[in-house]
Amino acid sequence: MTQPSDKSISPFTRRVLDVIDQIPAGRVMSYGAIGDLVGGSPRQVGHVMTTCAEETHWHRVVYADGTPASCHAGRALDLLRAEATPMRGNRVDMARAQWDGPPGHRDVEG
């Protein structure tokens, strides 16, 4: 899904977007889990999401407690529910929906 038009995209941003593109429908990752996987912080992942959200499945990235992003007029909740993501009220059920990363994820950092 990710096809940023900017050819000067950083390697870190590319790694973040590549991980997000692999999150299956109905599953999520937290900002921190993505950061751990690609060698960055949750805030750095959040910055990538701020600048490139429309280029990926942004709604599959949630806070560690399962709270969906509040941007995009609150559409994340509807998109997650449409994908049958396990929920507990208005939060993702992280015990059931958290995705641990792509196969061979130790190679994502680089």
mmCIF file of the C-alpha atoms, coordinates in Angstrom:
data_MODEL
# 
_entry.id   MODEL 
# 
loop_
_atom_site.group_PDB 
_atom_site.id 
_atom_site.type_symbol 
_atom_site.label_atom_id 
_atom_site.label_alt_id 
_atom_site.label_comp_id 
_atom_site.label_asym_id 
_atom_site.label_entity_id 
_atom_site.label_seq_id 
_atom_site.pdbx_PDB_ins_code 
_atom_site.Cartn_x 
_atom_site.Cartn_y 
_atom_site.Cartn_z 
_atom_site.occupancy 
_atom_site.B_iso_or_equiv 
_atom_site.pdbx_formal_charge 
_atom_site.auth_seq_id 
_atom_site.auth_comp_id 
_atom_site.auth_asym_id 
_atom_site.auth_atom_id 
_atom_site.pdbx_PDB_model_num 
ATOM 1   C CA . MET A 1 1   ? 0.000   0.000   0.000  1.00 0.00 ? 1   MET A CA 1 
ATOM 2   C CA . THR A 1 2   ? 2.806   2.394   0.805  1.00 0.00 ? 2   THR A CA 1 
ATOM 3   C CA . GLN A 1 3   ? 3.966   4.369   -2.211 1.00 0.00 ? 3   GLN A CA 1 
ATOM 4   C CA . PRO A 1 4   ? 5.278   7.685   -0.860 1.00 0.00 ? 4   PRO A CA 1 
ATOM 5   C CA . SER A 1 5   ? 5.816   10.164  -3.645 1.00 0.00 ? 5   SER A CA 1 
ATOM 6   C CA . ASP A 1 6   ? 8.832   11.695  -1.887 1.00 0.00 ? 6   ASP A CA 1 
ATOM 7   C CA . LYS A 1 7   ? 11.945  9.883   -3.103 1.00 0.00 ? 7   LYS A CA 1 
ATOM 8   C CA . SER A 1 8   ? 13.926  11.298  -0.161 1.00 0.00 ? 8   SER A CA 1 
ATOM 9   C CA . ILE A 1 9   ? 12.041  9.245   2.437  1.00 0.00 ? 9   ILE A CA 1 
ATOM 10  C CA . SER A 1 10  ? 14.392  8.264   5.278  1.00 0.00 ? 10  SER A CA 1 
ATOM 11  C CA . PRO A 1 11  ? 15.387  4.653   5.880  1.00 0.00 ? 11  PRO A CA 1 
ATOM 12  C CA . PHE A 1 12  ? 13.702  4.825   9.306  1.00 0.00 ? 12  PHE A CA 1 
ATOM 13  C CA . THR A 1 13  ? 10.436  6.035   7.794  1.00 0.00 ? 13  THR A CA 1 
ATOM 14  C CA . ARG A 1 14  ? 10.633  3.290   5.161  1.00 0.00 ? 14  ARG A CA 1 
ATOM 15  C CA . ARG A 1 15  ? 11.103  0.631   7.886  1.00 0.00 ? 15  ARG A CA 1 
ATOM 16  C CA . VAL A 1 16  ? 8.125   1.953   9.868  1.00 0.00 ? 16  VAL A CA 1 
ATOM 17  C CA . LEU A 1 17  ? 5.859   2.029   6.823  1.00 0.00 ? 17  LEU A CA 1 
ATOM 18  C CA . ASP A 1 18  ? 6.988   -1.420  5.707  1.00 0.00 ? 18  ASP A CA 1 
ATOM 19  C CA . VAL A 1 19  ? 6.049   -2.893  9.087  1.00 0.00 ? 19  VAL A CA 1 
ATOM 20  C CA . ILE A 1 20  ? 2.672   -1.151  9.123  1.00 0.00 ? 20  ILE A CA 1 
ATOM 21  C CA . ASP A 1 21  ? 1.926   -2.396  5.608  1.00 0.00 ? 21  ASP A CA 1 
ATOM 22  C CA . GLN A 1 22  ? 2.336   -5.966  6.853  1.00 0.00 ? 22  GLN A CA 1 
ATOM 23  C CA . ILE A 1 23  ? -0.045  -5.742  9.815  1.00 0.00 ? 23  ILE A CA 1 
ATOM 24  C CA . PRO A 1 24  ? -2.925  -8.054  8.864  1.00 0.00 ? 24  PRO A CA 1 
ATOM 25  C CA . ALA A 1 25  ? -6.521  -6.845  8.891  1.00 0.00 ? 25  ALA A CA 1 
ATOM 26  C CA . GLY A 1 26  ? -8.042  -7.414  12.315 1.00 0.00 ? 26  GLY A CA 1 
ATOM 27  C CA . ARG A 1 27  ? -4.661  -7.082  14.032 1.00 0.00 ? 27  ARG A CA 1 
ATOM 28  C CA . VAL A 1 28  ? -2.760  -4.078  15.437 1.00 0.00 ? 28  VAL A CA 1 
ATOM 29  C CA . MET A 1 29  ? 0.628   -2.971  16.715 1.00 0.00 ? 29  MET A CA 1 
ATOM 30  C CA . SER A 1 30  ? 1.369   -0.244  19.221 1.00 0.00 ? 30  SER A CA 1 
ATOM 31  C CA . TYR A 1 31  ? 3.585   2.713   18.446 1.00 0.00 ? 31  TYR A CA 1 
ATOM 32  C CA . GLY A 1 32  ? 6.104   1.355   20.955 1.00 0.00 ? 32  GLY A CA 1 
ATOM 33  C CA . ALA A 1 33  ? 6.143   -2.164  19.496 1.00 0.00 ? 33  ALA A CA 1 
ATOM 34  C CA . ILE A 1 34  ? 6.844   -0.767  16.042 1.00 0.00 ? 34  ILE A CA 1 
ATOM 35  C CA . GLY A 1 35  ? 9.544   1.479   17.479 1.00 0.00 ? 35  GLY A CA 1 
ATOM 36  C CA . ASP A 1 36  ? 11.178  -1.488  19.219 1.00 0.00 ? 36  ASP A CA 1 
ATOM 37  C CA . LEU A 1 37  ? 11.058  -3.481  16.008 1.00 0.00 ? 37  LEU A CA 1 
ATOM 38  C CA . VAL A 1 38  ? 12.663  -0.830  13.800 1.00 0.00 ? 38  VAL A CA 1 
ATOM 39  C CA . GLY A 1 39  ? 15.017  0.801   16.294 1.00 0.00 ? 39  GLY A CA 1 
ATOM 40  C CA . GLY A 1 40  ? 13.141  3.930   17.288 1.00 0.00 ? 40  GLY A CA 1 
ATOM 41  C CA . SER A 1 41  ? 10.847  5.408   19.895 1.00 0.00 ? 41  SER A CA 1 
ATOM 42  C CA . PRO A 1 42  ? 7.043   5.556   19.988 1.00 0.00 ? 42  PRO A CA 1 
ATOM 43  C CA . ARG A 1 43  ? 7.277   9.307   19.332 1.00 0.00 ? 43  ARG A CA 1 
ATOM 44  C CA . GLN A 1 44  ? 9.373   8.739   16.216 1.00 0.00 ? 44  GLN A CA 1 
ATOM 45  C CA . VAL A 1 45  ? 6.788   6.263   14.945 1.00 0.00 ? 45  VAL A CA 1 
ATOM 46  C CA . GLY A 1 46  ? 4.079   8.813   15.751 1.00 0.00 ? 46  GLY A CA 1 
ATOM 47  C CA . HIS A 1 47  ? 5.926   11.417  13.723 1.00 0.00 ? 47  HIS A CA 1 
ATOM 48  C CA . VAL A 1 48  ? 6.037   9.059   10.734 1.00 0.00 ? 48  VAL A CA 1 
ATOM 49  C CA . MET A 1 49  ? 2.321   8.476   11.171 1.00 0.00 ? 49  MET A CA 1 
ATOM 50  C CA . THR A 1 50  ? 1.698   12.225  11.232 1.00 0.00 ? 50  THR A CA 1 
ATOM 51  C CA . THR A 1 51  ? 3.546   12.780  7.982  1.00 0.00 ? 51  THR A CA 1 
ATOM 52  C CA . CYS A 1 52  ? 2.683   9.578   6.089  1.00 0.00 ? 52  CYS A CA 1 
ATOM 53  C CA . ALA A 1 53  ? -0.563  8.246   7.568  1.00 0.00 ? 53  ALA A CA 1 
ATOM 54  C CA . GLU A 1 54  ? -2.507  8.397   4.327  1.00 0.00 ? 54  GLU A CA 1 
ATOM 55  C CA . GLU A 1 55  ? 0.128   6.170   2.729  1.00 0.00 ? 55  GLU A CA 1 
ATOM 56  C CA . THR A 1 56  ? -0.548  3.167   4.958  1.00 0.00 ? 56  THR A CA 1 
ATOM 57  C CA . HIS A 1 57  ? -3.017  1.318   7.219  1.00 0.00 ? 57  HIS A CA 1 
ATOM 58  C CA . TRP A 1 58  ? -2.662  3.989   9.907  1.00 0.00 ? 58  TRP A CA 1 
ATOM 59  C CA . HIS A 1 59  ? -5.670  2.751   11.881 1.00 0.00 ? 59  HIS A CA 1 
ATOM 60  C CA . ARG A 1 60  ? -3.828  -0.491  12.743 1.00 0.00 ? 60  ARG A CA 1 
ATOM 61  C CA . VAL A 1 61  ? -1.343  1.454   14.883 1.00 0.00 ? 61  VAL A CA 1 
ATOM 62  C CA . VAL A 1 62  ? -2.700  2.052   18.382 1.00 0.00 ? 62  VAL A CA 1 
ATOM 63  C CA . TYR A 1 63  ? -1.528  3.127   21.816 1.00 0.00 ? 63  TYR A CA 1 
ATOM 64  C CA . ALA A 1 64  ? -0.189  0.393   24.122 1.00 0.00 ? 64  ALA A CA 1 
ATOM 65  C CA . ASP A 1 65  ? -3.485  0.326   26.039 1.00 0.00 ? 65  ASP A CA 1 
ATOM 66  C CA . GLY A 1 66  ? -5.438  -0.353  22.832 1.00 0.00 ? 66  GLY A CA 1 
ATOM 67  C CA . THR A 1 67  ? -6.723  3.186   22.353 1.00 0.00 ? 67  THR A CA 1 
ATOM 68  C CA . PRO A 1 68  ? -7.039  3.932   18.619 1.00 0.00 ? 68  PRO A CA 1 
ATOM 69  C CA . ALA A 1 69  ? -5.700  7.103   17.065 1.00 0.00 ? 69  ALA A CA 1 
ATOM 70  C CA . SER A 1 70  ? -8.047  10.048  17.518 1.00 0.00 ? 70  SER A CA 1 
ATOM 71  C CA . CYS A 1 71  ? -7.060  11.800  14.290 1.00 0.00 ? 71  CYS A CA 1 
ATOM 72  C CA . HIS A 1 72  ? -8.935  11.515  10.995 1.00 0.00 ? 72  HIS A CA 1 
ATOM 73  C CA . ALA A 1 73  ? -12.229 12.516  12.615 1.00 0.00 ? 73  ALA A CA 1 
ATOM 74  C CA . GLY A 1 74  ? -12.230 9.397   14.782 1.00 0.00 ? 74  GLY A CA 1 
ATOM 75  C CA . ARG A 1 75  ? -12.429 7.035   11.797 1.00 0.00 ? 75  ARG A CA 1 
ATOM 76  C CA . ALA A 1 76  ? -9.947  4.534   13.299 1.00 0.00 ? 76  ALA A CA 1 
ATOM 77  C CA . LEU A 1 77  ? -12.571 2.939   15.513 1.00 0.00 ? 77  LEU A CA 1 
ATOM 78  C CA . ASP A 1 78  ? -14.925 2.357   12.584 1.00 0.00 ? 78  ASP A CA 1 
ATOM 79  C CA . LEU A 1 79  ? -12.131 0.982   10.396 1.00 0.00 ? 79  LEU A CA 1 
ATOM 80  C CA . LEU A 1 80  ? -10.947 -1.385  13.125 1.00 0.00 ? 80  LEU A CA 1 
ATOM 81  C CA . ARG A 1 81  ? -14.467 -2.648  13.751 1.00 0.00 ? 81  ARG A CA 1 
ATOM 82  C CA . ALA A 1 82  ? -15.016 -3.130  10.010 1.00 0.00 ? 82  ALA A CA 1 
ATOM 83  C CA . GLU A 1 83  ? -11.961 -5.417  9.983  1.00 0.00 ? 83  GLU A CA 1 
ATOM 84  C CA . ALA A 1 84  ? -13.383 -7.424  12.915 1.00 0.00 ? 84  ALA A CA 1 
ATOM 85  C CA . THR A 1 85  ? -10.536 -6.374  15.186 1.00 0.00 ? 85  THR A CA 1 
ATOM 86  C CA . PRO A 1 86  ? -11.207 -7.742  18.705 1.00 0.00 ? 86  PRO A CA 1 
ATOM 87  C CA . MET A 1 87  ? -12.417 -4.853  20.845 1.00 0.00 ? 87  MET A CA 1 
ATOM 88  C CA . ARG A 1 88  ? -13.265 -4.101  24.476 1.00 0.00 ? 88  ARG A CA 1 
ATOM 89  C CA . GLY A 1 89  ? -15.599 -1.152  24.239 1.00 0.00 ? 89  GLY A CA 1 
ATOM 90  C CA . ASN A 1 90  ? -13.787 1.591   22.344 1.00 0.00 ? 90  ASN A CA 1 
ATOM 91  C CA . ARG A 1 91  ? -10.348 0.036   22.762 1.00 0.00 ? 91  ARG A CA 1 
ATOM 92  C CA . VAL A 1 92  ? -8.624  -2.798  20.970 1.00 0.00 ? 92  VAL A CA 1 
ATOM 93  C CA . ASP A 1 93  ? -8.351  -5.998  22.993 1.00 0.00 ? 93  ASP A CA 1 
ATOM 94  C CA . MET A 1 94  ? -4.544  -6.109  22.866 1.00 0.00 ? 94  MET A CA 1 
ATOM 95  C CA . ALA A 1 95  ? -4.364  -9.644  24.285 1.00 0.00 ? 95  ALA A CA 1 
ATOM 96  C CA . ARG A 1 96  ? -6.224  -10.916 21.217 1.00 0.00 ? 96  ARG A CA 1 
ATOM 97  C CA . ALA A 1 97  ? -5.371  -8.406  18.489 1.00 0.00 ? 97  ALA A CA 1 
ATOM 98  C CA . GLN A 1 98  ? -1.710  -7.521  19.004 1.00 0.00 ? 98  GLN A CA 1 
ATOM 99  C CA . TRP A 1 99  ? 0.516   -8.615  16.122 1.00 0.00 ? 99  TRP A CA 1 
ATOM 100 C CA . ASP A 1 100 ? 4.146   -9.364  16.940 1.00 0.00 ? 100 ASP A CA 1 
ATOM 101 C CA . GLY A 1 101 ? 5.594   -8.351  13.604 1.00 0.00 ? 101 GLY A CA 1 
ATOM 102 C CA . PRO A 1 102 ? 6.467   -9.853  10.262 1.00 0.00 ? 102 PRO A CA 1 
ATOM 103 C CA . PRO A 1 103 ? 8.275   -13.179 9.931  1.00 0.00 ? 103 PRO A CA 1 
ATOM 104 C CA . GLY A 1 104 ? 11.990  -12.551 10.126 1.00 0.00 ? 104 GLY A CA 1 
ATOM 105 C CA . HIS A 1 105 ? 11.284  -9.262  11.891 1.00 0.00 ? 105 HIS A CA 1 
ATOM 106 C CA . ARG A 1 106 ? 14.735  -9.215  13.420 1.00 0.00 ? 106 ARG A CA 1 
ATOM 107 C CA . ASP A 1 107 ? 15.904  -8.238  9.932  1.00 0.00 ? 107 ASP A CA 1 
ATOM 108 C CA . VAL A 1 108 ? 13.609  -5.179  9.747  1.00 0.00 ? 108 VAL A CA 1 
ATOM 109 C CA . GLU A 1 109 ? 16.074  -2.968  11.591 1.00 0.00 ? 109 GLU A CA 1 
ATOM 110 C CA . GLY A 1 110 ? 18.841  -1.818  9.369  1.00 0.00 ? 110 GLY A CA 1 
# 
